[in-house]
Every structure is written in C-alpha cells, then in structure tokens.
Amino acid sequence: AQSVSQHNHHVILSEAASLELGCNYSYGGTVNLFWYVQYPGQHLQLLLKYFSGDPLVKGIKGFEAEFIKSKFSFNLRKPSVQWSDTAEYFCAVNAGRGGSYIPTFGRGTSLIVHP
Amino acid sequence: DVKVTQSSRYLVKRTGEKVFLECVQDMDHENMFWYRQDPGLGLRLIYFSYDVKMKEKGDIPEGYSVSREKKERFSLILESASTNQTSMYLCASSLRRDGTYEQYFGPGTRLTVT
C-alpha cells in the first residue's frame, strides 16, 4: 500500500523568505504526484502535478516541485513567499499506469506567512 | 472550468438523524470521491465511484453509505449520525481511471452533529 509523509505540519515564514515543504512517499513502482493547496475559506485546488518527463515541475503562482525518484520525494518550493500564500498544502500520490488511480494524501502542512 | 458543487456549506444535525450530502459535477467525469477532512489527519477517503451504480469502499467507510444513480451526482449518506462524524466533508471528481488526471474538489460541507 502506498503512503505519503509530510514532515512539516506547521510552517511560519516572513514575506520574501524561501519555502520548501517536504513530501516523501512509499511505493516501489511508477507514481503520479500532486500538490494541492487550500486557501482559507476556499476549496482544494491543484498547484502542480508530475506524471512523466522533466522531474522539475512548475505550477501556478511561482511554485515548483522536484521529483527525486531515488529519494521517493516530491518537495514543493517557492523562492520568495507572499502573504497570500498562507494556506494548507497537501501532497498526494497514486500508483502509475496499471496501478490504483486512487490518490493517497499526506496530512497536510499549514503555512502562515507574516507580512 | 470544472465545477463541483455540494448541496450545503454548513449543516447541523442531531445524533441519530439520517443525513444526506449531495455532490454534483458538470464535466462528465467518471470518477467521484467522498473524503472527510479533519485537522492533523489530512484527507481520508470514505467512498469512491468510477461509474454509475458502482461504488468502492475507501479507508473509513464505517457509518457511511453512498449512492450514484446518475453520472454527475454522488451522494453520501450518514445512516445514523453520531458526534464523531462532525467534520468537513469534501467531494471530488476526476476524469477516467487514469491516475495522471487530477481531482477537482467541491467547497466542502461542514457538518456538526450535536
């Protein structure tokens, strides 16, 4: 069975600081990887996803993530955060082709950015 | 734009009541999902459906049932609500049984059982 770990449960930053949120998964085969974001009072929405090709994926609002297969990781990064990035961030993974299409979610990371 | 709508944003019910949560998507997605979201626990899958009248249990199906009579609509039923079912319930849909497609989420229903 696949599992997802998000090691940072709460992160507090000042504006312009750099951000890196960790995501590790356990599954031995091909995977599809996602980061979702939930802004206060809004619904969950996709930030970015990886399923093949370039392991460095760029998403909306200046976010990017790097898939490192050898480390089973898909960390989310942003070079300079803004107050509007305050939100909860979820990493999700599902098995690739031939496997289950049902994603497993991490427990989420709450990010607070102080102006 | 894909739209997933849920029948209520907030709901207050009494212990023992039967509760219906409705979800509708407008993009002809095959897959639909019900999750509950609790602080520190992330999203936990209750049930999912990959076709009309098809349903599969997720990780925490106890105390819940679902119905999918039409492709666009997926209902979650709490047969006899209990206080430990107080939570945020999220509906999602996705295209096809191919894991490369992301999920689209509704706004959520915050259910309080008293």
Interface residues (C-beta under 8 A of the other chain):
Chain A: H9 N32 F34 Y36 Q42 H43 L44 Q45 L46 K49 F51 S52 F90 N94 A95 G96 R97 G99 S100 Y101 I102 P103 F105 G106 R107 G108
Chain B: V4 N31 F33 G40 L41 G42 L43 L45 F48 G58 L90 A92 S94 R96 R97 D98 G99 T100 Y101 E102 Q103 F105 G106 P107 G108
